[in-house]
Amino acid sequence: MVKVFLARRARAGRLWLGMALWLVSPALFGQMAAPESGRFLVEYGPVATEDYLRYEEVLRESRVLESVAASLTRTLHLPHDITVRVEECGSSDASWELASHRVQLCYELLQAVLELSTAVAGEDDERAERWFSGTITFIVFHQLGHALLDVLPLKTGLAPELAADQFAMVALGGAVGQPQEVLGALEFLHRTVGSEEAAGLGFLEAHGYDRARVDKLACGFAGALPAAMPWLEELQLLPLSGAPRCGEEFAATHRQWDLWLAPWVRTPLKSAPRPRVAGAP
Ligand SMILES: [Zn+2]
């Protein structure tokens, strides 16, 4: 598997890098000096398993996590630093700990998502890469959603898992330049949640993913990315009922999060460019 990953890592790194560069585009985020507190930070824990050194190398080279962290630091004012720490944890999970203000992203999770993407996507390397990069990106934003819900008094009234999904959906759906990579997360979740192949994938189990959650995300991303609607329908990713209301629902969710986060926004977000789905089937 590591050989497969190594063969692909340059392309996967480029996908992540492209997304990160878009996320830090000055068209979206204001230019300002990084503050000295209330920052999003990235750390890499010591790696004992040789296979995981490759993941660390790709992450460090692509700087995708650092770029996301810098973008969010310029956008939100936090009462505390929030650190994303990539490390070996002994399980294929990602978690948030309030006491240390730390999001833990496990190398075991990166490995499990890559293995599952490769196994389920079969010979379609492009699809496997899209699933891997999209899913890990989604998971990072889901975890940052958990973090924000704990460090900011947002009072969403939502269950934490639903709120974390909504944050990821709004952040990615509202500010995405490469929807295929983001929608890769949706394809991955649609194909794997509840499947035998995904049994034991810690993140899906610990965060309670089921079909209803995946359908909510599908509707949200369809509403966020109307240009992708035909593609989502072709892949049968949309729930059969309610699809026509997805645009309205996403807009309402986006407005709600704008209001919730408004007291902590340093730089107002500008409109995102119109998304396009290059190369969609
Ligand atoms: Zn969660």
Boltz pocket constraint, residues with backbone or C-beta under 6 A from the ligand:
constraints:
  - pocket:
      binder: B
      contacts: [[A, 142], [A, 146], [A, 160], [A, 161], [A, 164], [A, 206], [A, 207]]
      max_distance: 6.0
